[in-house]
């Protein structure tokens, strides 16, 4: 039972890390696009 609990916790942490990783990439991509657009305007 203890092993199952540890595996479940690790899986939950893994999903949370993946979610934040995707979120960070999305935000970084948006910022880069905004910077490129502002450079094109100038």
Phi and psi in radians as a Rosetta constraint file:
Dihedral C 1 N 2 CA 2 C 2 CIRCULARHARMONIC -1.104 0.35
Dihedral N 2 CA 2 C 2 N 3 CIRCULARHARMONIC -0.719 0.35
Dihedral C 2 N 3 CA 3 C 3 CIRCULARHARMONIC -1.103 0.35
Dihedral N 3 CA 3 C 3 N 4 CIRCULARHARMONIC -0.735 0.35
Dihedral C 3 N 4 CA 4 C 4 CIRCULARHARMONIC -1.094 0.35
Dihedral N 4 CA 4 C 4 N 5 CIRCULARHARMONIC -0.702 0.35
Dihedral C 4 N 5 CA 5 C 5 CIRCULARHARMONIC -1.115 0.35
Dihedral N 5 CA 5 C 5 N 6 CIRCULARHARMONIC -0.721 0.35
Dihedral C 5 N 6 CA 6 C 6 CIRCULARHARMONIC -1.145 0.35
Dihedral N 6 CA 6 C 6 N 7 CIRCULARHARMONIC -0.771 0.35
Dihedral C 6 N 7 CA 7 C 7 CIRCULARHARMONIC -1.092 0.35
Dihedral N 7 CA 7 C 7 N 8 CIRCULARHARMONIC -0.725 0.35
Dihedral C 7 N 8 CA 8 C 8 CIRCULARHARMONIC -1.109 0.35
Dihedral N 8 CA 8 C 8 N 9 CIRCULARHARMONIC -0.722 0.35
Dihedral C 8 N 9 CA 9 C 9 CIRCULARHARMONIC -1.150 0.35
Dihedral N 9 CA 9 C 9 N 10 CIRCULARHARMONIC -0.744 0.35
Dihedral C 9 N 10 CA 10 C 10 CIRCULARHARMONIC -1.094 0.35
Dihedral N 10 CA 10 C 10 N 11 CIRCULARHARMONIC -0.714 0.35
Dihedral C 10 N 11 CA 11 C 11 CIRCULARHARMONIC -1.132 0.35
Dihedral N 11 CA 11 C 11 N 12 CIRCULARHARMONIC -0.709 0.35
Dihedral C 11 N 12 CA 12 C 12 CIRCULARHARMONIC -1.101 0.35
Dihedral N 12 CA 12 C 12 N 13 CIRCULARHARMONIC -0.787 0.35
Dihedral C 12 N 13 CA 13 C 13 CIRCULARHARMONIC -1.078 0.35
Dihedral N 13 CA 13 C 13 N 14 CIRCULARHARMONIC -0.709 0.35
Dihedral C 13 N 14 CA 14 C 14 CIRCULARHARMONIC -1.074 0.35
Dihedral N 14 CA 14 C 14 N 15 CIRCULARHARMONIC -0.779 0.35
Dihedral C 14 N 15 CA 15 C 15 CIRCULARHARMONIC -1.139 0.35
Dihedral N 15 CA 15 C 15 N 16 CIRCULARHARMONIC -0.683 0.35
Dihedral C 15 N 16 CA 16 C 16 CIRCULARHARMONIC -1.122 0.35
Dihedral N 16 CA 16 C 16 N 17 CIRCULARHARMONIC -0.766 0.35
Dihedral C 16 N 17 CA 17 C 17 CIRCULARHARMONIC -1.094 0.35
Dihedral N 17 CA 17 C 17 N 18 CIRCULARHARMONIC -0.740 0.35
Dihedral C 17 N 18 CA 18 C 18 CIRCULARHARMONIC -1.088 0.35
Dihedral N 18 CA 18 C 18 N 19 CIRCULARHARMONIC -0.718 0.35
Dihedral C 18 N 19 CA 19 C 19 CIRCULARHARMONIC -1.094 0.35
Dihedral N 19 CA 19 C 19 N 20 CIRCULARHARMONIC -0.809 0.35
Dihedral C 19 N 20 CA 20 C 20 CIRCULARHARMONIC -1.171 0.35
Dihedral N 20 CA 20 C 20 N 21 CIRCULARHARMONIC -0.614 0.35
Dihedral C 20 N 21 CA 21 C 21 CIRCULARHARMONIC -1.092 0.35
Dihedral N 21 CA 21 C 21 N 22 CIRCULARHARMONIC -0.829 0.35
Dihedral C 21 N 22 CA 22 C 22 CIRCULARHARMONIC -1.097 0.35
Dihedral N 22 CA 22 C 22 N 23 CIRCULARHARMONIC -0.720 0.35
Dihedral C 22 N 23 CA 23 C 23 CIRCULARHARMONIC -1.096 0.35
Dihedral N 23 CA 23 C 23 N 24 CIRCULARHARMONIC -0.770 0.35
Dihedral C 23 N 24 CA 24 C 24 CIRCULARHARMONIC -1.097 0.35
Dihedral N 24 CA 24 C 24 N 25 CIRCULARHARMONIC -0.740 0.35
Dihedral C 24 N 25 CA 25 C 25 CIRCULARHARMONIC -1.101 0.35
Dihedral N 25 CA 25 C 25 N 26 CIRCULARHARMONIC -0.749 0.35
Dihedral C 25 N 26 CA 26 C 26 CIRCULARHARMONIC -1.092 0.35
Dihedral N 26 CA 26 C 26 N 27 CIRCULARHARMONIC -0.788 0.35
Dihedral C 26 N 27 CA 27 C 27 CIRCULARHARMONIC -1.133 0.35
Dihedral N 27 CA 27 C 27 N 28 CIRCULARHARMONIC -0.779 0.35
Dihedral C 27 N 28 CA 28 C 28 CIRCULARHARMONIC -1.067 0.35
Dihedral N 28 CA 28 C 28 N 29 CIRCULARHARMONIC -0.736 0.35
Dihedral C 28 N 29 CA 29 C 29 CIRCULARHARMONIC -1.085 0.35
Dihedral N 29 CA 29 C 29 N 30 CIRCULARHARMONIC -0.766 0.35
Dihedral C 29 N 30 CA 30 C 30 CIRCULARHARMONIC -1.078 0.35
Dihedral N 30 CA 30 C 30 N 31 CIRCULARHARMONIC -0.744 0.35
Dihedral C 30 N 31 CA 31 C 31 CIRCULARHARMONIC -1.126 0.35
Dihedral N 31 CA 31 C 31 N 32 CIRCULARHARMONIC -0.759 0.35
Dihedral C 31 N 32 CA 32 C 32 CIRCULARHARMONIC -1.086 0.35
Dihedral N 32 CA 32 C 32 N 33 CIRCULARHARMONIC -0.747 0.35
Dihedral C 32 N 33 CA 33 C 33 CIRCULARHARMONIC -1.094 0.35
Dihedral N 33 CA 33 C 33 N 34 CIRCULARHARMONIC -0.737 0.35
Dihedral C 33 N 34 CA 34 C 34 CIRCULARHARMONIC -1.099 0.35
Dihedral N 34 CA 34 C 34 N 35 CIRCULARHARMONIC -0.747 0.35
Dihedral C 34 N 35 CA 35 C 35 CIRCULARHARMONIC -1.108 0.35
Dihedral N 35 CA 35 C 35 N 36 CIRCULARHARMONIC -0.771 0.35
Dihedral C 35 N 36 CA 36 C 36 CIRCULARHARMONIC -1.109 0.35
Dihedral N 36 CA 36 C 36 N 37 CIRCULARHARMONIC -0.720 0.35
Dihedral C 36 N 37 CA 37 C 37 CIRCULARHARMONIC -1.133 0.35
Dihedral N 37 CA 37 C 37 N 38 CIRCULARHARMONIC -0.729 0.35
Dihedral C 37 N 38 CA 38 C 38 CIRCULARHARMONIC -1.183 0.35
Dihedral N 38 CA 38 C 38 N 39 CIRCULARHARMONIC -0.572 0.35
Dihedral C 38 N 39 CA 39 C 39 CIRCULARHARMONIC -1.192 0.35
Dihedral N 39 CA 39 C 39 N 40 CIRCULARHARMONIC -0.683 0.35
Dihedral C 39 N 40 CA 40 C 40 CIRCULARHARMONIC -1.138 0.35
Dihedral N 40 CA 40 C 40 N 41 CIRCULARHARMONIC -0.672 0.35
Dihedral C 40 N 41 CA 41 C 41 CIRCULARHARMONIC -1.134 0.35
Dihedral N 41 CA 41 C 41 N 42 CIRCULARHARMONIC -0.750 0.35
